[in-house]
Amino acid sequence: MGFCRSEEESVEHIECRFVNSVWDKLDSTFHARLNKDSIRHQFDSTFKVRMSKQVKSLWIAEVIPVFWLISKKRNQIICDDASFWLQQVLLLLWHCIQEADNLDSGTMETTVTDLMILKTFNVPNRVSKAPQIVEVQWSLPILGWIKINTDGAANESPGLAGCGDIFKTYWGFCKGCFAKPLGILYAYEAELTRCLARWKRDIQFLNSKMYCVSHIFREGNHVADRLATNAVRFEDETWWVTVPGFCMAGMAKDMVDFSTYRFYD
């Protein structure tokens, strides 16, 4: 016996007008739709809904207590012959949602939908800070110097990884480049492997030369990034005297001082 005292119900599927009214009210409030074929499907679809971080935390804080609240009220109906109004259940859920927001630090998206959802629950909106914008541009080395750009990459994490280097003159021309497969690694392992291998190999040579080490974002490391990404296609370390075809677009960007932009919080 369910809330409506007439429909049949089971652990796997609760079919009741009262319970469906609760779900429908919450679905319409969040502009979302749960798969109600079974309790398992409801849980699965809860976490697959795409929402902003702040609204998603409220959504999860709403769905989980519904299962607990429905079970509790159902037992009270069966054992104590109690009765409940839909509004009473919704008020309890609204309180759970408001309390959940106090424990979360996620931000909303700047949309009317998000704003209306937060207003419904009387929850203060948290807007993300404007991102910082950094202009990234590859630059020529000092007159008479050779510039070495290096990079490591993995297709997945972990996944097939590779690394690549390119040597450029102070005019921006390629003196040579190579790509080398590294096997299966995490992305950060590919980056570290490339750096450590170069330092171990070149430390004696560098001790007799003037050199400096700097960092550039991927957006300004076009050629080395392409070499590292394509390294998994080769069986062994491969060298080129001129830039290979799959790196020509990146090389052209460097030659014309092409600027890209990096956004971060």
C-alpha positions, 0 to 999 in steps of 0.5 A, a space after each residue: 500500500 502506498 501514499 494513495 492507499 490504493 496503488 501497488 508498489 515495490 522496492 524497484 518501482 513505486 507507482 503512486 499519484 502522490 509520489 509522482 506529484 512530488 517528482 513532477 514538482 521538483 522536475 519542473 522547478 529544476 527544468 529537468 527530467 528524471 528517468 522514473 522507470 525504477 529507483 535505480 534509473 532515478 539515481 543514475 539519471 540524477 547525476 547525469 543531468 547537466 547543470 551549473 555547479 551551484 544548481 547541481 548541488 541543490 539538485 542532488 540535495 533534493 533527489 537523495 532526501 526524496 527517497 528517504 522522505 518517501 520511505 519514512 512517510 510511507 512507514 508512518 502511513 502504514 504503521 500510524 495511519 498518518 496522512 500528509 499533504 503534498 505541500 508538507 513534503 515539499 516544505 521539508 524538501 525545500 528546507 533540505 535544499 536550503 541547508 545544502 547550499 550552506 555547505 557548498 561553494 559552487 557557482 551558478 551560470 549567468 542564465 535566467 534559468 539558474 536565477 529563477 531556480 535559486 530564487 525559488 528556494 530563496 538561495 543567494 546566487 554565487 556568480 563565478 569571478 571573471 576569468 583572467 585573460 593571458 595573451 600567449 605568443 611564441 617569441 624569438 630567442 636572443 640573437 645568436 641563440 638556439 631556442 628549444 621548445 619541448 612538450 609531452 602529451 598522452 592521448 588519455 590518462 593513462 594512454 599512449 604518450 609521446 614527446 617532441 622537441 624543435 630547435 629554432 634559430 634566432 630568425 625563427 627557422 627550424 634547425 631540426 625536430 623530433 618526435 618520440 613515443 613513450 609507451 603508456 603513461 599519464 599526461 604529467 608523466 609524459 611531461 616529466 619524462 621529456 624534461 628529465 631525459 633532456 636534463 640528463 642528456 644535456 647537463 654536461 653540455 649545458 654546463 659549458 654554455 650559457 642557457 636559460 629555462 622558461 615556461 610557455 603555455 600550450 597555446 604558444 607551444 604549437 609545434 612541440 605540442 603537435 610533435 608530442 601528440 603525433 609521436 604515438 604514430 611512430 615506432 621509435 624516435 623520428 627526426 626531421 631536418 625541416 618541419 613535418 607537414 603536420 606541424 606546418 600550421 603551428 610553425 606558420 603561427 610562430 613565424 607571424 607572431 600569432 597570438 592566442 589567449 588563455 583563460 583561467 580563474 
